[in-house]
Amino acid sequence: TLGLFYFMQFLIATGEALDERVNVVKIVDATMPDIELEVIEEIDRPEPIEEIQQETPDVPDKQVSLDAGPALNIERGSVDLDSGLDIGTQQISATDGDYLPLVAIAPQYPTRAAQRGIQGWCLVSFTVDGQGNVIEDTIEVVDAEPANIFDRSSIRAAARFKFQPRVQSGQGVEVPGVQYLFRYQLEE
């Protein structure tokens, strides 16, 4: 500890020779002047609404016991109808139903067509499989206006469609010949 005191004394003695000037820059305090606000229009507040308390009339308890009353003798009868309708071996399952579109992907507008201001439409046809997916090999352009401009983007979009499959006898079945019309219009 005695060595520490000597070292501190040495630092103090040699530190006087290092007289460096420190430049202090004072930053001006910027304050906002007090501004008096003018009220242009004063709106009258509505008067508070008084709460009206209505007395609820006493309603007598109307509990009805069905055990003590007269018995209702209702007899159920059956009616036999002969309609002459023969259903045969057809079955209808509670889950049978037609295909429904679930996901319809919007096509990407072709860049060259957008730059040239070309608008039009493209009609594609495809097959939906038993799981509700579009079979890519079956996608074909039926008609388009103008021809060959929107075909590729329409085929790519149709390949990503998802459907609830058509169900017959509890099994998903293919639906061929599904058609979809893509319209290509530029925003003004």
CNS distance restraints for C-alpha pairs under 8 A (distance, minus, plus):
assign (resid   1 and name CA) (resid   5 and name CA) 6.53 0.50 0.50
assign (resid   2 and name CA) (resid   6 and name CA) 6.52 0.50 0.50
assign (resid   3 and name CA) (resid   7 and name CA) 6.16 0.50 0.50
assign (resid   4 and name CA) (resid   8 and name CA) 6.19 0.50 0.50
assign (resid   5 and name CA) (resid   9 and name CA) 6.22 0.50 0.50
assign (resid   6 and name CA) (resid  10 and name CA) 6.22 0.50 0.50
assign (resid   7 and name CA) (resid  11 and name CA) 6.35 0.50 0.50
assign (resid   8 and name CA) (resid  12 and name CA) 6.33 0.50 0.50
assign (resid   9 and name CA) (resid  13 and name CA) 6.17 0.50 0.50
assign (resid  10 and name CA) (resid  14 and name CA) 6.18 0.50 0.50
assign (resid  11 and name CA) (resid  15 and name CA) 5.83 0.50 0.50
assign (resid  12 and name CA) (resid  16 and name CA) 6.91 0.50 0.50
assign (resid  14 and name CA) (resid  18 and name CA) 7.43 0.50 0.50
assign (resid  15 and name CA) (resid  19 and name CA) 7.63 0.50 0.50
assign (resid  65 and name CA) (resid  69 and name CA) 7.36 0.50 0.50
assign (resid  91 and name CA) (resid 169 and name CA) 6.85 0.50 0.50
assign (resid  92 and name CA) (resid  96 and name CA) 6.80 0.50 0.50
assign (resid  92 and name CA) (resid 168 and name CA) 8.00 0.50 0.50
assign (resid  92 and name CA) (resid 169 and name CA) 6.63 0.50 0.50
assign (resid  93 and name CA) (resid 168 and name CA) 7.62 0.50 0.50
assign (resid  93 and name CA) (resid 169 and name CA) 5.77 0.50 0.50
assign (resid  93 and name CA) (resid 170 and name CA) 6.32 0.50 0.50
assign (resid  95 and name CA) (resid 167 and name CA) 6.97 0.50 0.50
assign (resid  95 and name CA) (resid 169 and name CA) 7.96 0.50 0.50
assign (resid  95 and name CA) (resid 170 and name CA) 6.06 0.50 0.50
assign (resid  96 and name CA) (resid 166 and name CA) 7.46 0.50 0.50
assign (resid  96 and name CA) (resid 167 and name CA) 4.73 0.50 0.50
assign (resid  96 and name CA) (resid 168 and name CA) 5.16 0.50 0.50
assign (resid  96 and name CA) (resid 169 and name CA) 6.34 0.50 0.50
assign (resid  96 and name CA) (resid 170 and name CA) 6.06 0.50 0.50
assign (resid  97 and name CA) (resid 166 and name CA) 5.66 0.50 0.50
assign (resid  97 and name CA) (resid 167 and name CA) 5.16 0.50 0.50
assign (resid  97 and name CA) (resid 168 and name CA) 6.92 0.50 0.50
assign (resid  98 and name CA) (resid 165 and name CA) 6.93 0.50 0.50
assign (resid  98 and name CA) (resid 166 and name CA) 4.31 0.50 0.50
assign (resid  98 and name CA) (resid 167 and name CA) 6.36 0.50 0.50
assign (resid  99 and name CA) (resid 132 and name CA) 7.69 0.50 0.50
assign (resid  99 and name CA) (resid 163 and name CA) 6.37 0.50 0.50
assign (resid  99 and name CA) (resid 164 and name CA) 5.20 0.50 0.50
assign (resid  99 and name CA) (resid 165 and name CA) 4.61 0.50 0.50
assign (resid  99 and name CA) (resid 166 and name CA) 4.17 0.50 0.50
assign (resid  99 and name CA) (resid 167 and name CA) 7.55 0.50 0.50
assign (resid  99 and name CA) (resid 175 and name CA) 7.93 0.50 0.50
assign (resid 100 and name CA) (resid 163 and name CA) 5.43 0.50 0.50
assign (resid 100 and name CA) (resid 164 and name CA) 4.97 0.50 0.50
assign (resid 100 and name CA) (resid 165 and name CA) 6.89 0.50 0.50
assign (resid 100 and name CA) (resid 166 and name CA) 7.76 0.50 0.50
assign (resid 101 and name CA) (resid 161 and name CA) 7.73 0.50 0.50
assign (resid 101 and name CA) (resid 162 and name CA) 6.32 0.50 0.50
assign (resid 101 and name CA) (resid 163 and name CA) 4.35 0.50 0.50
assign (resid 101 and name CA) (resid 164 and name CA) 6.24 0.50 0.50
assign (resid 102 and name CA) (resid 161 and name CA) 7.70 0.50 0.50
assign (resid 102 and name CA) (resid 162 and name CA) 5.47 0.50 0.50
assign (resid 102 and name CA) (resid 163 and name CA) 4.93 0.50 0.50
assign (resid 102 and name CA) (resid 164 and name CA) 6.35 0.50 0.50
assign (resid 103 and name CA) (resid 161 and name CA) 5.40 0.50 0.50
assign (resid 103 and name CA) (resid 162 and name CA) 4.88 0.50 0.50
assign (resid 103 and name CA) (resid 163 and name CA) 6.75 0.50 0.50
assign (resid 104 and name CA) (resid 157 and name CA) 7.98 0.50 0.50
assign (resid 104 and name CA) (resid 158 and name CA) 7.69 0.50 0.50
assign (resid 104 and name CA) (resid 160 and name CA) 7.61 0.50 0.50
assign (resid 104 and name CA) (resid 161 and name CA) 5.10 0.50 0.50
assign (resid 104 and name CA) (resid 162 and name CA) 6.90 0.50 0.50
assign (resid 105 and name CA) (resid 157 and name CA) 5.56 0.50 0.50
assign (resid 105 and name CA) (resid 158 and name CA) 7.12 0.50 0.50
assign (resid 105 and name CA) (resid 160 and name CA) 6.50 0.50 0.50
assign (resid 105 and name CA) (resid 161 and name CA) 6.11 0.50 0.50
assign (resid 106 and name CA) (resid 157 and name CA) 6.35 0.50 0.50
assign (resid 107 and name CA) (resid 153 and name CA) 5.70 0.50 0.50
assign (resid 107 and name CA) (resid 154 and name CA) 5.84 0.50 0.50
assign (resid 107 and name CA) (resid 156 and name CA) 7.38 0.50 0.50
assign (resid 107 and name CA) (resid 157 and name CA) 5.02 0.50 0.50
assign (resid 107 and name CA) (resid 182 and name CA) 7.75 0.50 0.50
assign (resid 108 and name CA) (resid 153 and name CA) 5.98 0.50 0.50
assign (resid 108 and name CA) (resid 157 and name CA) 7.79 0.50 0.50
assign (resid 109 and name CA) (resid 113 and name CA) 7.43 0.50 0.50
assign (resid 109 and name CA) (resid 114 and name CA) 6.80 0.50 0.50
assign (resid 109 and name CA) (resid 150 and name CA) 7.83 0.50 0.50
assign (resid 109 and name CA) (resid 153 and name CA) 7.17 0.50 0.50
assign (resid 109 and name CA) (resid 184 and name CA) 7.09 0.50 0.50
assign (resid 110 and name CA) (resid 114 and name CA) 6.25 0.50 0.50
assign (resid 110 and name CA) (resid 149 and name CA) 7.78 0.50 0.50
assign (resid 110 and name CA) (resid 150 and name CA) 6.94 0.50 0.50
assign (resid 110 and name CA) (resid 153 and name CA) 7.01 0.50 0.50
assign (resid 111 and name CA) (resid 115 and name CA) 6.17 0.50 0.50
assign (resid 112 and name CA) (resid 116 and name CA) 6.20 0.50 0.50
assign (resid 113 and name CA) (resid 117 and name CA) 5.97 0.50 0.50
assign (resid 113 and name CA) (resid 118 and name CA) 4.94 0.50 0.50
assign (resid 113 and name CA) (resid 119 and name CA) 7.40 0.50 0.50
assign (resid 113 and name CA) (resid 149 and name CA) 7.21 0.50 0.50
assign (resid 114 and name CA) (resid 118 and name CA) 6.09 0.50 0.50
assign (resid 114 and name CA) (resid 119 and name CA) 7.92 0.50 0.50
assign (resid 114 and name CA) (resid 186 and name CA) 7.24 0.50 0.50
assign (resid 117 and name CA) (resid 186 and name CA) 7.27 0.50 0.50
assign (resid 119 and name CA) (resid 184 and name CA) 5.41 0.50 0.50
assign (resid 119 and name CA) (resid 185 and name CA) 5.17 0.50 0.50
assign (resid 119 and name CA) (resid 186 and name CA) 6.66 0.50 0.50
assign (resid 120 and name CA) (resid 144 and name CA) 7.61 0.50 0.50
assign (resid 120 and name CA) (resid 145 and name CA) 5.36 0.50 0.50
assign (resid 120 and name CA) (resid 146 and name CA) 6.16 0.50 0.50
assign (resid 120 and name CA) (resid 150 and name CA) 7.91 0.50 0.50
assign (resid 120 and name CA) (resid 183 and name CA) 6.19 0.50 0.50
assign (resid 120 and name CA) (resid 184 and name CA) 5.13 0.50 0.50
assign (resid 120 and name CA) (resid 185 and name CA) 6.68 0.50 0.50
assign (resid 121 and name CA) (resid 144 and name CA) 5.67 0.50 0.50
assign (resid 121 and name CA) (resid 145 and name CA) 5.47 0.50 0.50
assign (resid 121 and name CA) (resid 146 and name CA) 7.41 0.50 0.50
assign (resid 121 and name CA) (resid 150 and name CA) 7.20 0.50 0.50
assign (resid 121 and name CA) (resid 181 and name CA) 6.97 0.50 0.50
assign (resid 121 and name CA) (resid 182 and name CA) 5.50 0.50 0.50
assign (resid 121 and name CA) (resid 183 and name CA) 4.38 0.50 0.50
assign (resid 121 and name CA) (resid 184 and name CA) 5.54 0.50 0.50
assign (resid 122 and name CA) (resid 141 and name CA) 7.13 0.50 0.50
assign (resid 122 and name CA) (resid 142 and name CA) 7.84 0.50 0.50
assign (resid 122 and name CA) (resid 143 and name CA) 6.07 0.50 0.50
assign (resid 122 and name CA) (resid 144 and name CA) 4.20 0.50 0.50
assign (resid 122 and name CA) (resid 145 and name CA) 6.48 0.50 0.50
assign (resid 122 and name CA) (resid 150 and name CA) 6.30 0.50 0.50
assign (resid 122 and name CA) (resid 151 and name CA) 6.57 0.50 0.50
assign (resid 122 and name CA) (resid 154 and name CA) 6.86 0.50 0.50
assign (resid 122 and name CA) (resid 181 and name CA) 5.81 0.50 0.50
assign (resid 122 and name CA) (resid 182 and name CA) 5.18 0.50 0.50
assign (resid 122 and name CA) (resid 183 and name CA) 6.63 0.50 0.50
assign (resid 123 and name CA) (resid 141 and name CA) 5.95 0.50 0.50
assign (resid 123 and name CA) (resid 142 and name CA) 5.49 0.50 0.50
assign (resid 123 and name CA) (resid 143 and name CA) 5.24 0.50 0.50
assign (resid 123 and name CA) (resid 144 and name CA) 5.99 0.50 0.50
assign (resid 123 and name CA) (resid 179 and name CA) 6.86 0.50 0.50
assign (resid 123 and name CA) (resid 180 and name CA) 5.76 0.50 0.50
assign (resid 123 and name CA) (resid 181 and name CA) 4.40 0.50 0.50
assign (resid 123 and name CA) (resid 182 and name CA) 6.25 0.50 0.50
assign (resid 124 and name CA) (resid 139 and name CA) 6.71 0.50 0.50
assign (resid 124 and name CA) (resid 140 and name CA) 5.58 0.50 0.50
assign (resid 124 and name CA) (resid 141 and name CA) 4.39 0.50 0.50
assign (resid 124 and name CA) (resid 142 and name CA) 5.35 0.50 0.50
assign (resid 124 and name CA) (resid 143 and name CA) 7.24 0.50 0.50
assign (resid 124 and name CA) (resid 154 and name CA) 7.34 0.50 0.50
assign (resid 124 and name CA) (resid 155 and name CA) 7.26 0.50 0.50
assign (resid 124 and name CA) (resid 158 and name CA) 7.85 0.50 0.50
assign (resid 124 and name CA) (resid 179 and name CA) 5.58 0.50 0.50
assign (resid 124 and name CA) (resid 180 and name CA) 5.49 0.50 0.50
assign (resid 124 and name CA) (resid 181 and name CA) 6.47 0.50 0.50
assign (resid 125 and name CA) (resid 138 and name CA) 7.60 0.50 0.50
assign (resid 125 and name CA) (resid 139 and name CA) 5.65 0.50 0.50
assign (resid 125 and name CA) (resid 140 and name CA) 5.46 0.50 0.50
assign (resid 125 and name CA) (resid 141 and name CA) 6.36 0.50 0.50
assign (resid 125 and name CA) (resid 142 and name CA) 6.39 0.50 0.50
assign (resid 125 and name CA) (resid 177 and name CA) 5.70 0.50 0.50
assign (resid 125 and name CA) (resid 178 and name CA) 5.42 0.50 0.50
assign (resid 125 and name CA) (resid 179 and name CA) 4.31 0.50 0.50
assign (resid 125 and name CA) (resid 180 and name CA) 6.52 0.50 0.50
assign (resid 126 and name CA) (resid 134 and name CA) 6.80 0.50 0.50
assign (resid 126 and name CA) (resid 135 and name CA) 7.00 0.50 0.50
assign (resid 126 and name CA) (resid 136 and name CA) 7.74 0.50 0.50
assign (resid 126 and name CA) (resid 138 and name CA) 5.09 0.50 0.50
assign (resid 126 and name CA) (resid 139 and name CA) 4.40 0.50 0.50
assign (resid 126 and name CA) (resid 140 and name CA) 6.58 0.50 0.50
assign (resid 126 and name CA) (resid 176 and name CA) 6.44 0.50 0.50
assign (resid 126 and name CA) (resid 177 and name CA) 5.56 0.50 0.50
assign (resid 126 and name CA) (resid 178 and name CA) 5.30 0.50 0.50
assign (resid 126 and name CA) (resid 179 and name CA) 6.51 0.50 0.50
assign (resid 127 and name CA) (resid 134 and name CA) 5.88 0.50 0.50
assign (resid 127 and name CA) (resid 135 and name CA) 5.76 0.50 0.50
assign (resid 127 and name CA) (resid 138 and name CA) 5.95 0.50 0.50
assign (resid 127 and name CA) (resid 139 and name CA) 7.27 0.50 0.50
assign (resid 127 and name CA) (resid 174 and name CA) 6.83 0.50 0.50
assign (resid 127 and name CA) (resid 175 and name CA) 5.52 0.50 0.50
assign (resid 127 and name CA) (resid 176 and name CA) 4.19 0.50 0.50
assign (resid 127 and name CA) (resid 177 and name CA) 5.78 0.50 0.50
assign (resid 127 and name CA) (resid 178 and name CA) 5.98 0.50 0.50
assign (resid 128 and name CA) (resid 132 and name CA) 5.72 0.50 0.50
assign (resid 128 and name CA) (resid 133 and name CA) 5.53 0.50 0.50
assign (resid 128 and name CA) (resid 134 and name CA) 4.61 0.50 0.50
assign (resid 128 and name CA) (resid 135 and name CA) 6.16 0.50 0.50
assign (resid 128 and name CA) (resid 163 and name CA) 7.44 0.50 0.50
assign (resid 128 and name CA) (resid 165 and name CA) 7.35 0.50 0.50
assign (resid 128 and name CA) (resid 174 and name CA) 5.53 0.50 0.50
assign (resid 128 and name CA) (resid 175 and name CA) 5.09 0.50 0.50
assign (resid 128 and name CA) (resid 176 and name CA) 6.43 0.50 0.50
assign (resid 128 and name CA) (resid 178 and name CA) 7.34 0.50 0.50
assign (resid 129 and name CA) (resid 133 and name CA) 5.56 0.50 0.50
assign (resid 129 and name CA) (resid 134 and name CA) 6.31 0.50 0.50
assign (resid 129 and name CA) (resid 135 and name CA) 6.53 0.50 0.50
assign (resid 129 and name CA) (resid 165 and name CA) 7.11 0.50 0.50
assign (resid 129 and name CA) (resid 172 and name CA) 7.71 0.50 0.50
assign (resid 129 and name CA) (resid 173 and name CA) 6.40 0.50 0.50
assign (resid 129 and name CA) (resid 174 and name CA) 4.29 0.50 0.50
assign (resid 129 and name CA) (resid 175 and name CA) 6.48 0.50 0.50
assign (resid 130 and name CA) (resid 165 and name CA) 5.60 0.50 0.50
assign (resid 130 and name CA) (resid 166 and name CA) 6.99 0.50 0.50
assign (resid 130 and name CA) (resid 167 and name CA) 7.90 0.50 0.50
assign (resid 130 and name CA) (resid 171 and name CA) 7.62 0.50 0.50
assign (resid 130 and name CA) (resid 172 and name CA) 4.14 0.50 0.50
assign (resid 130 and name CA) (resid 173 and name CA) 4.36 0.50 0.50
assign (resid 130 and name CA) (resid 174 and name CA) 5.05 0.50 0.50
assign (resid 130 and name CA) (resid 175 and name CA) 7.98 0.50 0.50
assign (resid 131 and name CA) (resid 163 and name CA) 7.97 0.50 0.50
assign (resid 131 and name CA) (resid 164 and name CA) 7.52 0.50 0.50
assign (resid 131 and name CA) (resid 165 and name CA) 5.75 0.50 0.50
assign (resid 131 and name CA) (resid 172 and name CA) 6.38 0.50 0.50
assign (resid 131 and name CA) (resid 173 and name CA) 8.00 0.50 0.50
assign (resid 132 and name CA) (resid 162 and name CA) 5.76 0.50 0.50
assign (resid 132 and name CA) (resid 163 and name CA) 4.37 0.50 0.50
assign (resid 132 and name CA) (resid 164 and name CA) 5.19 0.50 0.50
assign (resid 132 and name CA) (resid 165 and name CA) 4.37 0.50 0.50
assign (resid 132 and name CA) (resid 166 and name CA) 7.85 0.50 0.50
assign (resid 133 and name CA) (resid 160 and name CA) 7.98 0.50 0.50
assign (resid 133 and name CA) (resid 161 and name CA) 6.87 0.50 0.50
assign (resid 133 and name CA) (resid 162 and name CA) 5.31 0.50 0.50
assign (resid 133 and name CA) (resid 163 and name CA) 6.29 0.50 0.50
assign (resid 134 and name CA) (resid 158 and name CA) 7.39 0.50 0.50
assign (resid 134 and name CA) (resid 159 and name CA) 5.76 0.50 0.50
assign (resid 134 and name CA) (resid 160 and name CA) 7.23 0.50 0.50
assign (resid 134 and name CA) (resid 161 and name CA) 6.41 0.50 0.50
assign (resid 134 and name CA) (resid 162 and name CA) 6.93 0.50 0.50
assign (resid 135 and name CA) (resid 139 and name CA) 7.15 0.50 0.50
assign (resid 135 and name CA) (resid 159 and name CA) 7.28 0.50 0.50
assign (resid 136 and name CA) (resid 159 and name CA) 5.67 0.50 0.50
assign (resid 139 and name CA) (resid 155 and name CA) 6.55 0.50 0.50
assign (resid 139 and name CA) (resid 158 and name CA) 7.61 0.50 0.50
assign (resid 139 and name CA) (resid 159 and name CA) 7.52 0.50 0.50
assign (resid 140 and name CA) (resid 155 and name CA) 7.33 0.50 0.50
assign (resid 141 and name CA) (resid 151 and name CA) 6.61 0.50 0.50
assign (resid 141 and name CA) (resid 155 and name CA) 7.66 0.50 0.50
assign (resid 143 and name CA) (resid 147 and name CA) 7.64 0.50 0.50
assign (resid 144 and name CA) (resid 148 and name CA) 7.27 0.50 0.50
assign (resid 144 and name CA) (resid 150 and name CA) 7.53 0.50 0.50
assign (resid 144 and name CA) (resid 151 and name CA) 7.49 0.50 0.50
assign (resid 146 and name CA) (resid 150 and name CA) 7.84 0.50 0.50
assign (resid 147 and name CA) (resid 151 and name CA) 7.76 0.50 0.50
assign (resid 148 and name CA) (resid 152 and name CA) 7.93 0.50 0.50
assign (resid 150 and name CA) (resid 154 and name CA) 6.12 0.50 0.50
assign (resid 151 and name CA) (resid 155 and name CA) 6.20 0.50 0.50
assign (resid 152 and name CA) (resid 156 and name CA) 6.27 0.50 0.50
assign (resid 153 and name CA) (resid 157 and name CA) 6.18 0.50 0.50
assign (resid 154 and name CA) (resid 158 and name CA) 6.11 0.50 0.50
assign (resid 154 and name CA) (resid 182 and name CA) 6.73 0.50 0.50
assign (resid 155 and name CA) (resid 159 and name CA) 6.20 0.50 0.50
assign (resid 156 and name CA) (resid 160 and name CA) 6.95 0.50 0.50
assign (resid 157 and name CA) (resid 161 and name CA) 6.97 0.50 0.50
assign (resid 165 and name CA) (resid 172 and name CA) 5.71 0.50 0.50
assign (resid 165 and name CA) (resid 173 and name CA) 6.91 0.50 0.50
assign (resid 165 and name CA) (resid 174 and name CA) 7.71 0.50 0.50
assign (resid 166 and name CA) (resid 172 and name CA) 5.55 0.50 0.50
assign (resid 166 and name CA) (resid 173 and name CA) 5.69 0.50 0.50
assign (resid 166 and name CA) (resid 174 and name CA) 7.17 0.50 0.50
assign (resid 166 and name CA) (resid 175 and name CA) 7.15 0.50 0.50
assign (resid 167 and name CA) (resid 171 and name CA) 5.23 0.50 0.50
assign (resid 167 and name CA) (resid 172 and name CA) 4.43 0.50 0.50
assign (resid 167 and name CA) (resid 173 and name CA) 6.04 0.50 0.50
assign (resid 168 and name CA) (resid 172 and name CA) 6.47 0.50 0.50
assign (resid 168 and name CA) (resid 173 and name CA) 6.89 0.50 0.50
